[in-house]
Amino acid sequence: MRKELLPVGYVTSMNEILGDASYDFWDSYDSPRTHGLRLNRLKAVHDADNLKNLIRQFHLTAVPWCDSGYYYDDNERPGKHPYHAAGLYYIQEPSAMSAVELLDPQPGETILDLAAAPGGKTSHIASKMMGQGLLVSNEIHPERARILAENVERMGIKNTVVTSAAPDQLSRRFVACFDRIMLDAPCSGEGMFRKDAAAIAEWSHDHVELCASRQWDIVQEAYHMLKPGGTLAYSTCTFNKAENEEMVGRILKQYPDMELREMKRLWPHLERGEGHFVAVLTKSAAGVVSQNMESLSTNSKLPAKSRQSGNQPPAQSALDAFLDWAKQDIPGFELSGGRPILFGEELYWLPVSEGWDWNDQQLKGLKMPRAGLHLAHLKKNRIEPAHALAMSLKRDQAARSWDLASDSADVAAYLRGEVLSIPSEYRGWTLVTTDGLPIGWGKSSGGQLKNHLPKGLRNPK
């Protein structure tokens, strides 16, 4: 890409920021964009052989700032491999992997990903939490929230609730609730210019100022949701100072109890990546909790028969029926901390973290495209296990599983939604796997495996 094709105002501002280094920066626009994938530790840690095969097949090389991150070449297509459908990895721009590494989430914590779609940072956080604690992943736009929920499901994440709310709606519900907050702020996207012509067309000084104004609004809500002693990671994929260093300076000026712990830029002319900015700040242990916001006690528990509506069975009765089914069909499955919750005929397991639980005020009116782990659809006189449940399992947890080689015609047929042949002794719900990794359910009968992969996830025929 020639520098002459970029907005004049952008070129001028970058020359001012970089000085003599701007020559190398502009030269980087003539280099190919970088591609990366990040391994899902929730699955990769159990499948060392698959990991070795993956590295060899796609000629992967390590991303230096992320121990689960790898580069792949432009001619590779890991998104079309069955391992992608199995959630073994998430395709992510390498520079963007730096943000969660610096946030450093820990198992057992209560964490918020405030602007989470499409799910790269959420899945990275979840892989570091190892299924312990609670992750709330929020996306205000409904369609993007749906995509976020699908990616959470594909990655087999159990302890994540996907919400779709404005930041101020969340901050009224979750005052000083989170140990860590990831804010990958909506930005002017200057780091996207090598791969996104639309980002170039949208750029202007006014757009940068508008983004900075929106970011400040979101930052203020994030501050109120952060616990005293908590950590905030603020990141963007843009280069200007208004959305980066100046935003950090504004945070420190407005909130004296916030301290800058680390600030890092990744530049495309210095690192192999498109570029990213990350600042990590901590709130002092004696941090202020806003008195102007509605305080919601986390000690107010949900009633045992929460989310009961009309003639639907209460959540606990539905859970009992599910557990009876699970004893026979997935005997190795166990539920961690949480509670059942019903949405119509859909049964979810709403996760909690140590010392923190949901209350009625937090849940009332809160849009949740994914209220934790989707366990089952409640059909008349029967349980139909959810796809999300399959993706969260290990192969040995299922009473019946049918493994398909990742390079076989059968796995391609399954991912297209086709019926497969199976030995006649298989009867009932069967976990379908590829090289040991779950990809969905099938129901076996009479030598056939009826395909239960959701229609929206099937590959075109």
Secondary structure as GFF3:
##gff-version 3
##sequence-region A 1 461
A	DSSP	three_ten_helix	3	5	.	.	.	ID=ss1
A	DSSP	alpha_helix	8	18	.	.	.	ID=ss2
A	DSSP	three_ten_helix	19	21	.	.	.	ID=ss3
A	DSSP	alpha_helix	22	27	.	.	.	ID=ss4
A	DSSP	three_ten_helix	28	30	.	.	.	ID=ss5
A	DSSP	beta_strand	36	39	.	.	.	ID=ss6
A	DSSP	alpha_helix	41	44	.	.	.	ID=ss7
A	DSSP	alpha_helix	48	57	.	.	.	ID=ss8
A	DSSP	beta_strand	61	62	.	.	.	ID=ss9
A	DSSP	beta_strand	69	71	.	.	.	ID=ss10
A	DSSP	three_ten_helix	78	80	.	.	.	ID=ss11
A	DSSP	alpha_helix	82	85	.	.	.	ID=ss12
A	DSSP	beta_strand	89	91	.	.	.	ID=ss13
A	DSSP	three_ten_helix	94	97	.	.	.	ID=ss14
A	DSSP	alpha_helix	98	103	.	.	.	ID=ss15
A	DSSP	beta_strand	110	113	.	.	.	ID=ss16
A	DSSP	alpha_helix	120	129	.	.	.	ID=ss17
A	DSSP	beta_strand	134	138	.	.	.	ID=ss18
A	DSSP	alpha_helix	142	154	.	.	.	ID=ss19
A	DSSP	beta_strand	160	163	.	.	.	ID=ss20
A	DSSP	alpha_helix	167	173	.	.	.	ID=ss21
A	DSSP	beta_strand	178	184	.	.	.	ID=ss22
A	DSSP	three_ten_helix	190	192	.	.	.	ID=ss23
A	DSSP	alpha_helix	197	202	.	.	.	ID=ss24
A	DSSP	alpha_helix	205	225	.	.	.	ID=ss25
A	DSSP	beta_strand	226	236	.	.	.	ID=ss26
A	DSSP	alpha_helix	245	254	.	.	.	ID=ss27
A	DSSP	beta_strand	258	266	.	.	.	ID=ss28
A	DSSP	beta_strand	276	283	.	.	.	ID=ss29
A	DSSP	alpha_helix	315	329	.	.	.	ID=ss30
A	DSSP	beta_strand	338	343	.	.	.	ID=ss31
A	DSSP	beta_strand	346	351	.	.	.	ID=ss32
A	DSSP	alpha_helix	360	363	.	.	.	ID=ss33
A	DSSP	beta_strand	373	379	.	.	.	ID=ss34
A	DSSP	beta_strand	382	385	.	.	.	ID=ss35
A	DSSP	alpha_helix	387	392	.	.	.	ID=ss36
A	DSSP	three_ten_helix	395	397	.	.	.	ID=ss37
A	DSSP	beta_strand	401	404	.	.	.	ID=ss38
A	DSSP	alpha_helix	409	415	.	.	.	ID=ss39
A	DSSP	beta_strand	420	421	.	.	.	ID=ss40
A	DSSP	beta_strand	428	434	.	.	.	ID=ss41
A	DSSP	beta_strand	437	445	.	.	.	ID=ss42
A	DSSP	beta_strand	448	451	.	.	.	ID=ss43
A	DSSP	three_ten_helix	455	457	.	.	.	ID=ss44
###
